[in-house]
Amino acid sequence: MPARVRCWTGPVAAAPKVGTDEHSYDLRLSFNKLLLAPTVYLKCTFLRVLEEGRPHTAVLEWHFNDYSGLGTGIVDYVHDHSTAVISFTAGPATCSGFNKLERAKNKLCDQDNEIFSVLKSFLAHGEHAVKLKLKGISLSLEAREELNKVRSRLPGGDGVLLPTIGAVEYATFGDKSDRVHCARDGMLSPADMLLPIIKHTMVPLRCTNTFTTVKEAGIQLAYSAVASEAEAREATKLWAQVYHSAKVFPLGNFAVLGVRFQKFEKLGSANGELHYRLPKEMGASIVFKDRRSGMSVKIKTILIGNVAELPPHDAFFQIISESAEYFGSGEMVSAGRSPEYFDVKIEPVYNSATYASQLATVAQLQLPENRHWHGILLNQVHDAIEIIDLTQPKEAEATIAPHVRRRADAWLKDWMTWNGEQIAVIEGIKVAKGGTILVMGPAGTGKTLLQEALSIYFYLLGFHVLALAPANSNVDHLAVQLGRIEEREKLPSALKFLRMYPSVRDFIPKEDGDATELDPIPAKHSLVQFYDLLSAIDNREIDKHTAHKYGLAQAVLHAAENHTHVLKRCLRSSTGNARGDVVNAWDLLREFIAKWTHGSTDRESLRSGCDDQVMAQYRMAYAQCRAHLIGGNRFMLATTGNARASELVQHWYSPEQEWNVKRLGVVVFVDEAAKHVEVNVWSGVVCEQWAGGVRGVVMFGDDKQLKPTNTCSRGKINFNAFNDRLDIPLPCRLVEEGFPHYRLLEQRRMHQVLSRFPNREFYKGKLRDGAGTDLPLDARLPGLSKALKTIVAEHGSHSFDESRLYKAEATDADIRLHWVEVKGDRVRHPGTKSLCVREHVQVFFKMILPRLIECFRQMDKRVDEHVMIICAYTYALHEYLDGIRKMLRHNDHLTVADMPQVLTVDASQGREASMVVFDGSCQHSDCMGFVNDDARCNVAITRAKEVFWVIGGAMNAKRVENIHRKPATLAKYKHELALMGKCHRFA
């Protein structure tokens, strides 16, 4: 532990001459990060200035390394033991805690203000002489010994000088001053970690809301990503070492492999601590044996999500190298004609696109040309950050015509009746600190509305707009909302946007030696790179009702079929080399589409590879048509993980002469920013293709709900030195340090009966219910109130006031909130260890869903558009999906429209439904798993607009010793509902 002592400090010429015992502040000195990037660490605690019951603190650090160029590190360091004085000369100190103190300056007494001014003076540019006098009489013997040990390793000491002094800071992670060790597959072996003079600490390291230096930021962001990736890859390798069981199912013109995992070794499973989950995006070559020929067959696949029409499996892989007919022919008897499962060996191709994007983002973020973002990144002194008007063009000599600005301003003002907080956000875009706008607010407070309005506003001004979110569901929701505005409302100019989905190109399995520059995919798998387009062709009717209608592949298909574009250029290979004469790429693409759609002969010819040169031309034409639409578009929607997709980086925001699109600048929007790891939030801001044109970034989120998903191991088994960095989102650490932000407090989603509990428990009663949140249930969904009362009357028993619900005059409040108490057993999935209470699922399908289907059919409304099931565990989600599949199979008159959406808690964030049924798989208040987390509970409770029901147990304590323990939020919710007569037992 570093030594900690009392001291006083100040400029040499004006040092206070009295001890801290006579002051309202306390100064303590220590040494920090001695094995990584050593500093002299001075902490000032302001004893009379409290925040949430704790005193304010401010920290200064002087660095032994030149952390920001020559002259910024400590020189002439002297520790005079006889006088107990430490003196040195150094450049500007780094700091933390100063922003909060600036906000609380009016609470500081004169003495506090004096020392605060002294501390702030050390932040100024230039050289500072520092003199610190230690109060030795306050040192214990143990602390004195610790101090002497440290002193001996510092300049002037009698021991061996610390190897980290004078070296590049964090040299153990890479000895280059201008970059970090963040190569692909960049984990060091144990031997490599022990060989250098400066050795790896190999212990978890602390992460906070501030970074002391840009290099430290790069180290933490990059290394946390590298370690997380390495851990995921290693776990995937262990999973792939064994044979799993699979079965083929048809799905349109393609086929799907449903896979059931067999027992496999898990990373760190010696103590049974870690559970394995597949990455979200992955390609794989899958090998199995043809039972008739005895030959091994290899197919190429991509991992997809759950398929509601198919029985639950541990994973689904869509086959992209062969069509569904291939498995139904006589050639393939093992899969297509046998109902039995067969053994498969899976060779995963882990999608490194997101990981590569993270490392590229870290590298870009540290460059001098992005220094204007470093004030936001470091989060040390907000007052020093420039105020920027986001509505002014970023590009030199670019202008916005006055009439264009007037029309855009008028549209933004009149599009919606904005409340005061929303107006403040709109006005704030002209005074954005560091070009950054933070908008925090719970569900239903209008964050999405503001994002829609502001993104359209900047588009109308002529900016390029990049709208990002962590999950595909979030981006799809925004695409659908923007599409409705485009179709139904009159805008000052046409709104054209594209939804950029992850491309199969980023993670298709490739064979060694089978790819060439002209033909990157061999003839056998000639259609793989057309997968996006072929899916758009085959699913065009389905896509009309989903966000996919706004996807790039669908836009290419529409443009080709409607002859809206012409691109006469030489075709170019994937390496950029020109091929052949000038052609119209759109004509070639139309030729390919015609062959695919006009009969099985042509389609089979394409599938088999026909003429390799012709297929190569088709591939290049398709790639150039995609590039044409990307380059010609000013509004792109993508996930944060896909913000640096190769096609975006190559073609979007290109020089004006490339696609004849005027450039004013780029405005980046990040939805659910508080739910994503920080490096991914930066990815769309500092991408080298448009970083110089970024005018600003607008982030939306709720710092009271779910934080980023961190799949790294922790506890007894920990592989990631900066594991905690993955848990600290950028907007949250900015807000906690006092960065200017806007809070939306008027919610218009939940009926006021539903909002009371989350408002009190999670938002300290600060939320207001907006207009329309008091309407009767029958005014929104006629007949639903009666149907819900009927369900309780038919199946429920035991309530503190059960008779109320049976009466016709029972109010909406009696039925909008309800706890369906079901006694059951929590069971674990044998493979994934996920949880489920099957009795909960049975009660829903037997006693609740039939009445809901009947009710919504009478209203002529779709259940899937109004009812959502939220599950705390994946196992429970699979059981609900299996229940839906069985109902559809056994009832011919039912359709998918009669079935509710089924989502996990994490996937539901950002979504909403008229009625939500939450199944936390909970039976007891002291056995709740991660449902005990308030953020997760908050998300589940706030998804419903009109009706919120919970299926759960009695929520009493399972163990006697836990009876008097403070209940978790969900258990508290149950007990409150029971006291209000809103809890019934279903058998």
Beta strands, then each sheet from edge to edge (+ up, - down):
strand 1: 5-11
strand 2: 25-32
strand 3: 39-51
strand 4: 54-63
strand 5: 75-80
strand 6: 85-90
strand 7: 94-96
strand 8: 128-134
strand 9: 244-251
strand 10: 254-260
strand 11: 282-289
strand 12: 296-304
strand 13: 315-319
strand 14: 342-350
strand 15: 387-388
strand 16: 432-433
strand 17: 436-440
strand 18: 464-469
strand 19: 498-499
strand 20: 568-572
strand 21: 578-584
strand 22: 635-639
strand 23: 666-670
strand 24: 694-701
strand 25: 742-743
strand 26: 746-747
strand 27: 768-769
strand 28: 796-797
strand 29: 817-821
strand 30: 826-828
strand 31: 835-837
strand 32: 867-871
strand 33: 901-904
strand 34: 913-919
strand 35: 944-952
strand 36: 983-986
sheet 1: 5+ 6- 8+ 1- 2+ 3- 4+ 7-
sheet 2: 9+ 10- 13+ 12- 11+ 14- 9+
sheet 3: 15+ 16-
sheet 4: 19+ 22+ 18+ 23+ 24+ 17+ 25+
sheet 5: 20+ 21-
sheet 6: 26+ 27+
sheet 7: 28+ 36- 29- 35- 34- 32- 33-
sheet 8: 30+ 31-
end
